[in-house]
Amino acid sequence: MSTATFDAVIIGAGAAGLFCAAQAAQRGVKVLLLDHAAKLAEKIRISGGGRCNFTNVNAGPANYLSQNPHFCRSALSRYTAQDFMELVQRHGITFHEKHKGQLFCDRSAGDIIDMLLRECEAAGVTRWQPCGVQSLAHDAAQGHYVLQTARGEVHASSVVLACGGLSIPKIGATDLAWRLAEQFGLRTVPPRPGLVPLTFDATAWQPFAALAGVSLPVEISVEVQQGKRKQRVRFNEDLLFTHRGLSGPAILQISNYWLEGQPLQINLIPDADSALPDAPQREPLLDLLMAAKARGSRKLVANEIGHYLPSRLLEHWMSSHPGCQRPLAETADRALQQLCQSLQQWHITPNGSEGYAKAEVTLGGIDTRDVSSQTMETRQPGLYVIGEAVDVTGWLGGYNFQWAWASAHACAEAL
Ligand code: FDA
């Protein structure tokens, strides 16, 4: 087989790789984009429930986790959610805002893949897929990289690692970024699953298993160490009970911050308008009950709080508070306090997560200390890293794709 020569080889034709390839080729760079998976951009296809939550209009550094929280600032400010929206609009793709700035395709995630493919084709990107990479070496004497691939040897002055994280191995995720980082002496942050359902010890979860399918808005928080300070990270989102544990947006968000052994604190009746659409007033639950008790309410406690909770959850909770199974006027203050505390400060400690098979993202990646935040070039000259392979992970809600676009754009400008 003859040797092919390109200016840049991009390994991984996912969100970041496709976008980087198109942007670089539009600037005149001769690009080879290769991916070992049989199907193109499966992760985009399954994203956002098939509608691809392709960006978030509020995306900013505060929505990302990294050992260096400032690292993402430059790329995000040079390629914004507005920029990507304009591209989507130029391609005639219609979309809508769903919740907290999240933008979804009206039709399907396939529209975003087709758009990225059209951009690549128009710019003359060469795409080899499926095509695995057997090895990558730097030939210092020649000043270029040598790749052994399933389709032969390739030479290129730059290589971009766009091969993502470890999430969803069945559609092509591998640890290639970590392996190549090690080969080139780059530091890495150990990977762990993110945006993932959390699980509980089977015995401890047994009483809650019957609640599978129950969903409600909550405030969820966990304590995190930020530098020398401890701080609580909070999200107001929906919680979903499952057979094995907890899921839903609230859990996916907090899973990025949760570390083994830490308890979660969940307020099942958060004191917020959005969470209490039918709330007669804004006082905390205990104040509300004490006021009703003082008025001599003959209503059962369950009926007093019934409109705040799904009925199956209410029933379950009341069954473990026998002291509250009576009219409010006859219920001891202490029993009411305990009930309210259990509902509004429910502490529960997961024993793990559903792992990479269910995780939407991978936390960790190539250590940002070894990457330029301006160009995404690593300490190894000519070797770049973009997207999820970098130690930058976004919240749920379009933030991870926005990082893929922004980091790809920063890299493409530098190739
Ligand atoms: P990505 O994983 O997209 O691409 C990496 C590519 O590299 C893959 O095509 C893979 O085949 C290839 N590759 C890996 N190893 C290789 C090797 N050894 N050789 C060659 N190729 C290799 N985010 C968001 O913002 N909004 C959303 O709606 C969703 N929804 C969502 C749903 C689900 C179910 C998941 C799993 C994830 C999401 N995400 C998301 C996260 C988002 O999909 C993710 O952050 C981006 O796809 C990351 O883009 P990358 O290009 O970095 O990796």
Boltz pocket constraint, residues with backbone or C-beta under 6 A from the ligand:
constraints:
  - pocket:
      binder: B
      contacts: [[A, 11], [A, 12], [A, 13], [A, 14], [A, 15], [A, 16], [A, 17], [A, 34], [A, 35], [A, 36], [A, 37], [A, 39], [A, 41], [A, 42], [A, 43], [A, 44], [A, 46], [A, 47], [A, 48], [A, 49], [A, 52], [A, 53], [A, 54], [A, 55], [A, 131], [A, 132], [A, 133], [A, 162], [A, 163], [A, 164], [A, 165], [A, 167], [A, 168], [A, 171], [A, 172], [A, 173], [A, 174], [A, 175], [A, 176], [A, 358], [A, 359], [A, 360], [A, 361], [A, 386], [A, 387], [A, 388], [A, 389], [A, 395], [A, 397], [A, 398], [A, 399], [A, 400], [A, 401], [A, 402], [A, 404]]
      max_distance: 6.0
